Amino acid sequence: MKEAFELPEKIAMRENRKFYVFLDEFGDVQKYDGQEVLKFLRAIILRQRHVTYIFAGRQESIIKEIFYSRGHPFFQFALNYDLGPVDTTSFQKYLADKFETLNINIGSEIIEAILRKTQGHPFYTML
């Protein structure tokens, strides 16, 4: 596993360019001996100069625990950028297309009610 996380730095140096690694659902690391995995990742990331890591996750409370709880390996390790809710117009089209793909006939008023209830929050809307 170490080699996999060292690979982006090697590629970036070989290509003489910046490299970006996007880790989605980063909160799931807690399911797999989270503290040890985070210590391991931190040690590798700290040595890299040509790679930028982007951490994302749908469960805000878990992400905050990882980055804001004292004693955690990733405490104050990253800048926080809240993406906010998804634009409801885009979400309406996405949901309509998704329901159509699943052969579920749902009216726009129901989709609008879902988005009003979830306030465009991606996690709760998809749930």
C-alpha positions as CSV (number, residue, x, y, z in Angstrom):
1,M,0.0,0.0,0.0
2,K,2.9,2.3,0.7
3,E,4.0,2.2,-2.9
4,A,0.6,3.2,-4.1
5,F,0.6,6.4,-2.0
6,E,4.2,7.1,-3.0
7,L,3.4,6.8,-6.7
8,P,1.8,10.2,-7.2
9,E,5.0,12.0,-6.0
10,K,7.1,9.9,-8.3
11,I,4.9,10.7,-11.3
12,A,4.8,14.4,-10.5
13,M,8.6,14.5,-10.2
14,R,9.1,12.5,-13.4
15,E,6.7,14.7,-15.3
16,N,7.9,17.9,-13.6
17,R,4.3,19.0,-12.7
18,K,1.9,19.2,-9.9
19,F,-0.2,16.1,-9.1
20,Y,-3.6,16.0,-7.4
21,V,-5.1,13.1,-5.5
22,F,-8.8,13.2,-4.7
23,L,-9.9,10.9,-1.9
24,D,-13.7,10.8,-1.8
25,E,-15.6,9.3,1.2
26,F,-12.5,9.9,3.3
27,G,-14.5,9.4,6.5
28,D,-14.8,5.7,5.7
29,V,-11.2,5.4,6.8
30,Q,-12.6,5.2,10.3
31,K,-14.0,1.8,9.4
32,Y,-10.5,0.4,8.8
33,D,-8.4,1.0,11.9
34,G,-8.7,4.7,11.2
35,Q,-6.1,6.1,13.5
36,E,-3.3,3.8,12.2
37,V,-4.3,4.4,8.6
38,L,-4.3,8.2,9.2
39,K,-0.9,8.0,10.9
40,F,0.4,6.1,7.9
41,L,-1.1,8.5,5.4
42,R,0.1,11.6,7.2
43,A,3.7,10.3,7.3
44,I,3.7,9.7,3.5
45,I,1.9,13.0,2.6
46,L,4.2,15.1,4.7
47,R,7.2,14.0,2.6
48,Q,5.5,14.9,-0.7
49,R,6.1,18.3,-2.2
50,H,4.5,17.9,-5.7
51,V,1.2,16.4,-4.7
52,T,-1.9,18.1,-3.4
53,Y,-4.5,15.9,-1.7
54,I,-8.2,16.7,-1.7
55,F,-10.3,15.0,1.0
56,A,-14.0,14.8,0.6
57,G,-16.8,13.1,2.4
58,R,-20.5,13.3,2.7
59,Q,-20.7,12.9,6.4
60,E,-19.6,16.3,7.7
61,S,-19.4,15.1,11.4
62,I,-16.9,12.4,10.6
63,I,-14.8,14.7,8.4
64,K,-14.8,17.3,11.2
65,E,-13.8,14.7,13.7
66,I,-10.8,13.6,11.6
67,F,-9.5,17.2,11.0
68,Y,-10.7,19.1,14.1
69,S,-10.3,16.7,17.0
70,R,-7.2,17.0,19.1
71,G,-5.2,13.9,19.2
72,H,-6.2,12.8,15.7
73,P,-3.3,12.4,13.2
74,F,-5.0,14.7,10.8
75,F,-5.8,17.4,13.4
76,Q,-5.5,20.8,11.6
77,F,-3.8,19.0,8.6
78,A,-5.9,20.5,5.9
79,L,-7.8,23.7,4.8
80,N,-11.5,23.4,5.1
81,Y,-13.7,24.4,2.1
82,D,-17.4,23.9,2.5
83,L,-19.0,23.4,-0.9
84,G,-22.5,24.1,0.4
85,P,-25.7,22.8,-1.0
86,V,-26.0,21.8,-4.6
87,D,-27.9,24.1,-7.0
88,T,-31.5,23.0,-6.9
89,T,-32.0,23.4,-10.6
90,S,-29.1,21.0,-11.3
91,F,-30.3,18.6,-8.6
92,Q,-33.9,18.6,-10.0
93,K,-32.6,17.5,-13.4
94,Y,-30.3,14.9,-11.9
95,L,-33.1,13.4,-9.8
96,A,-35.6,13.4,-12.6
97,D,-33.1,11.6,-14.9
98,K,-32.2,9.2,-12.1
99,F,-35.8,8.3,-11.4
100,E,-36.5,7.9,-15.2
101,T,-33.5,5.6,-15.5
102,L,-35.0,3.4,-12.7
103,N,-38.4,3.5,-14.5
104,I,-39.9,5.3,-11.6
105,N,-42.6,7.8,-12.6
106,I,-42.2,10.7,-10.2
107,G,-43.6,14.2,-10.7
108,S,-41.6,17.4,-10.4
109,E,-43.6,18.5,-7.4
110,I,-42.2,15.5,-5.4
111,I,-38.7,16.3,-6.5
112,E,-39.2,19.9,-5.4
113,A,-40.6,18.7,-2.0
114,I,-37.5,16.4,-1.5
115,L,-35.2,19.4,-2.2
116,R,-37.1,21.7,0.1
117,K,-36.9,19.1,2.9
118,T,-33.2,18.4,2.4
119,Q,-32.3,22.1,1.5
120,G,-30.1,20.8,-1.3
121,H,-27.7,19.0,1.0
122,P,-26.2,16.2,-1.2
123,F,-26.0,13.5,1.5
124,Y,-29.6,13.9,2.7
125,T,-31.0,14.3,-0.8
126,M,-29.4,11.1,-2.1
127,L,-30.4,9.3,1.1
